[in-house]
Amino acid sequence: MQQSLLINFGDIFGNLYESMGFVQGKDWQNYVMLLISFVLMYLAIVKKFEPMLLLPIAFGMFLINIPGAEGVLWGKYPTDEAGNIISHEYNDVQNKGLLWYLYFGVDKVIYPPLIFLGIGAMTDFGPLIANPKSMLIGAGAQLGIFVALILASVLGFSAASAASIAIIGGADGPTAIMVTTKLSPDLLSAIAIAAYSYMALIPIIQKPLMKLLTTKKERTIRMKPLRQVSKLEKILFPIIVTLVVGIILPDAIPLLGMLMLGNLFKESGVVDRLSTQAQNGLMNTITIFLGLAVGCKAKGAMFLQTETLAIIAIGLLSFVIGTIGGLLVAKIMCKVTKGQINPLIGSAGVSAVPMAARISEDVGREYDPQNHLLMHAMGPNVAGVISSAIAAGVLLACFA
């Protein structure tokens, strides 16, 4: 009897020992990813680099790479008799965990359109309506997408994978997630983390480019105040844009339609409760779910590969080229209008709302503290959101 009891205790403690993370965690990649997650959390908390996005992504990465945690938080992939994983497919996961269910909204492309609904409810399209020429800057800032598409194809990526990598250049996380989920879901973690990381690092990436490509005289240009946009214009704008783009490019509707619906909530003035919910409760909830879901896909063994490093490098290049594209278009417009447009607003043509517009304001005030470019930069910034959604529609129509 005593021997049996001892044996049972031995089995119990043996099972407990075998379940411990440091016993299961034999992959060095997990520990590297833990260090990367600490760096991202530092940037979010201490440096305040887009913490609303970066902190949940970093913590999702942290959770999934804790040795032994994947089987509990995500679930277990099916294995053969020798214990080798035979499938990494989302739908094949067994003993599903919390993060698997949170990831459902990514896998089924639910979160990105809802994020766009919230963005639309928070965004004032007035600067774009008042200065429609801003759309040219937003379009020019998509140059990085198409340069990256060509480069990724040359480097041997499939057409669908190249299209997914290219969309990083739009500096729009939800758009990148939607395109990648439909075209190359196996690349989602690398592409999503690259997209959101570059959005968070906009001050570091864009400011040197802005100063390199503009002169001191151009940076001090003061733009004329924008005209007052009527309520009727603001109500008609989302309806007309959705109709026109929808007829030409239906693949852009899931993102663009939700963006415009959120804006219509805001501008109509008759559904304040819906507008408030889209801006706050819904937006915040989906941001948490989306960040954790994206971060939890950055598993060390799958993330730390040569292919991933190539994706991150191409993504950075596409973002840089996108910024340059917007700046060059703005410089051309400055020349054509004989100095009426400050080229600094060109960097806001990428889709990172409103961070990119704030950078235009910050750099402009470095050279003239009384020069306020924020509202002028919001035109290209909003145009960038619309342009990136259209670019996503084009890529999906061509490669899906």
N, C-alpha and C positions, 0 to 999 in steps of 0.2 A: 504493500500500500504506500509506504513512504517512498519507495523507489519510483512507483508510478507517478506520485505527486511531483517528485523532483524532475522526472522526465517531462511532465507537462509544463512545469515552470521553465525548463530549458527550452522547450519548443516556443513558448510564449516570448521569452526574451530573445530567442534566436530570430523569430519573425519580426519583432520590433527592431532589432539591429539591422536586419536585411532591408527593412523599409526606410531606414534613415537616409537622408539626402546625400551625405558624404560617402555612403557606401555605394549608392546608385550612380552618383555623378562622376563618371569617369571620363567624360568628354571635356577636353580643355577649352573647346569653343564656348561652352556655357559660361565659364569664368571670364573669358574675354568679353562676352556680351554683357555680363554683370558690370564689368568696369565701364563699358560704353554707356550702359544705362545710368550709372552714377554721374558720368560726364554730362549726359543730357539733362538729368535732374538738376545738376549744378547750374547749367545754362538757364534752365527754366526758373529756378528759385532765386539764385543769386544775381544772375545777369538779366533776368526777366525777359529772355528771348521767347516771345510768344508762349507764355506759360500755360494758357488755356488749352493749347494743342500739345505742346511738348511734354508737359508733366504727365498727363495720362498715358501718352505713348511710351515715355520712358519707364513708367511704373509697370505697364503691361509687359514690356521687355524684361524688366527686373523680375517680375513674378514668374514668367514662363521659363526663365533660365536658372531659377533656383533648383539645384540638383534634386531630382525626385518629385518636383512639383507638377511637371507636365501631365503625368497620368491622373492627377487629382483635379487640376484646374481645367485641363483641356479634354482629356480622355486618352484612351489607348488605341493606337493604330493596330490593325490586324497583323499577326505574325504567322510564320510557318512553324513547323515542329521544332526547328532549330532556334527559334526565337528571333529570326530576322524579319524586319518589317517588310510586308509585301505590298502595302498601299499607304500613300499619304493623302488620299482623297478625303475631302471634308465629310462627305456622306458615309464613308466607311468607318469613321471613328466609333469605338465601342466604349461603354461606361462613360458617356458624355459628361463633361464638367461645366462649371459656370461660364468659362470663357468660350467654350464651344457654342453655347446658346447666345452669348453676346455677339459672337461672330456671325450669327445667322443674318443679321441686318446688313453685313458687308457682303456675304455670299449671295444674298438675294437682291442686292443693290437697293436697299431700303434707306440706309443712312444718308448717302450723298444727296439725294433729292431733298430730304428733310432739312439737311444743313443749308441747302440753297434756299429753301422756304424761309428759314430764319434770316439768312443774309439779305434776302429781298425785303423782309419786313424791317430791317435795320438800315437800309440803304436809301439815300436820297438821290434819285436819278436827275434831279433838277440841273446840276452842273453839266451833265451830258446833253440834256435837252436844250439848255441855254447855249451851248457851244457844240453843235453836232460834229464839228471838225475833229473833236477829241476822239471820235471813233477811228480815225485814221491812225492815231497814235496807238490805240488799243490793238488795232489790227497789226501794226508794225511790230509790236512787242511779241507777237506770236511767231516771229521769224525763228526763234530758237526751237520751236516744236518741229518745224520742217527740216531744219539743219540737223537736228538730232535724229530724226527719222532716217535721213540719208546715211548719217554716220553709223548708226546702229546696224543698218542693213549691210553696209560695207564691212563691218566687223563680224558679220556672220550670224547675227540674230535673225530669227524668222520675221516675216512681215508683221505678224500680229504682235510679237514681242517688241519689235522696233517701234511700232505705233504706241505701245504702252509706255515704253521708255521715253519716247519723244514728248509725251504729254506733261512730263515733269517741268518742261520749259514754260508751261503756262502759269506756274507758281500757284496752282489751285489744287489743294489736297483732295476735296471731294470729287473733282473731275478726274484726277489721276486714279483714284480708287475705282470709280465707275468704269472707266475705260479698261483698266487692268483686269478687273474682275470679269469682264466680258471677253477680253481678248487673251490674256495670259495670267490666269489666277495664281500660277506657281511663282510669279515674280512680284506678287502683291506686297509682301513685307518690305523688300528692298526699294521698290518704287514709292510706296506710300511714305516710308520713313525718310527717303531722300527728298520727296516733295515737301513734306512738312518741316524737315530740318532746314531746307533752303529758305522756306518762308520765314522761319524763326530767325535765320541769320541774314535777313535782308539788309539791316544796317551795315553789317560787315562787308557784304558782297557788293551792294549797290553804290555806296558813297564813293569809293575810289573810282569806279567807272564814271560816275556823274562828274567828278572833278577832272578826270582825264579827258573827257569828250566835250567839255564846255569851257568857254573862256570866262575870266572873271567878269568881264563886261556883260556877257550873256546871263550869268548867274544873278546879276543885280537888276535885270529887267523887271519892271513893275507892270503887271497886266491890269487892264481895265476891269472894273467890277462887272460881274456877270449880270445879265438882264434878269428881271423877276419872271419866274415861270408860273403860269396860271395853274390853278387846281385842275382845270379841264385837261390841260396838256399832260399833267402828271397821271391822270386817270387813264387817258387814251393811250399813252406811251406803252405800258405793259401789254395792253390788249393787242395793239397793232403789231408790236415786235413779235409777240407769240404767234400771231396769225401768219405774218409774213415768213418768219423763219420756219414755222411748223409746216407750211405748205412746201417750202423749198427743201427743208432738211428735217424730216420727222425724227431722226435719231437724236437730235438735239433737244427734243421736247421734254424728256424726263427732268433734265436739269434746268433748262431755260424756263420751262413752264412753271416749275415750282418757284424759281427765282421771281418771276413776274407775278405769280399769285401772292407771294409774300409782300411784294411791293404794292400790289393792288389793295391788300388788307390795310396797309399803312396809309396810302394816299386817299382811299375812299372816305375815310373818316366815319364809317358807319359800323365797323366791326373792331372797335378798340380792344375788346377782350381777346379776340382772335389774334390781333396784331401783337398785343403784349405777350400772349402765350408763345407765339412763334419766336419772338425776339428773346424771351427770357427762359421760361420753364422748359419748353420743347428744345430750344437751341442748346441750352446747357446740358440737358439730359443726353441728347444725342451726341454731343461733343465728348462726354465722358465715355459713353458706350463705344463710340468710334475710335477714340484714342486707345482705350484698353484693347479693343479688338485688333487694331493694327499692330500695336506693340507686341501682343502675344504671338504674332506670327514670326517674330524675329528670333526664332530658335537658333542657337549657335551653330549647330551642325549644318543647318540649311542656309543660314544667312552668310556665314563666313566662307564664301567661295569666290573664285576669280571672277565669275560671272557677275556676282553682286557688286564687287569693286568696280567693274567696268560700267555697270548701270549707274552707280553713284557718280562716277567721273563724267559720263555722258550727260547725266542729269544736271550736274553743275555747269557744264559747258553750255547746255541748252538754256539754262536760266540766265547765264551771263550774256549769251547772244540775244536772248529775248529782251533783256534790259538795254543792250546796245541798240537793238532794232527800234525800240521806243524812243530812245534818245536821238537817234539819227533822224527819224521822222519828225520829231519836234524841232530839231535844228533846221531841217529843210523848211518847215512851216515858219520858223522864225525869220529865215531869209526871205521867203515869199511875202510875208506880211510886214517886212521891213522893221523887224524888232518888236512886234506886238506880242509875241509868244515867248515866254521864258522856257528854254529847252530843258530845264530841270524837271518839268512836269512829265517829260517823256519817259522817265524811269518808272512812273506810276502806271504805265500801260500794262504792266504785268497784273495778274489777277488777284494779288494779295491785298484784299480790302480790309481795313483802310491803312495797313502798315506802310505800303509803298507810297501812298499819298502823304503820309506823315514825314517820310524821309525827304520828299521833295520840299516840304515846308521847312524841315530842320536845316537842310543844306542851304536853302535860299536865305534863311535868317542868319546863317553864319556870316554871310557877306553883306547883308542889309537887314538889321534887326527889325525894321519897320515893314519889310516886304512879306506879305502873307500869301502864300501860294496854295494853301490847303484846298480851298474850294475849287480852284482852277485844276489842281491835280486830281481831284475826285472825278472829274469828267473822264480823263483817260483811264483812271482806275476802274470805274464802273464799266467803261467800254471794254477793258481787259477781261472782266468777268464774263460779259456777253460773248466776246470774241473767243475766249477759251472754251465756253460751252459749245459754240458753233464749230470750233476746231475739233472738239471731241466728237461731235456729230459726224463731221466729215471722216474722221478716222474710223468710227464705227461703221459708217456706211460703206467704206472702202475695204475694210479688213475683217469685219465680223463674219 
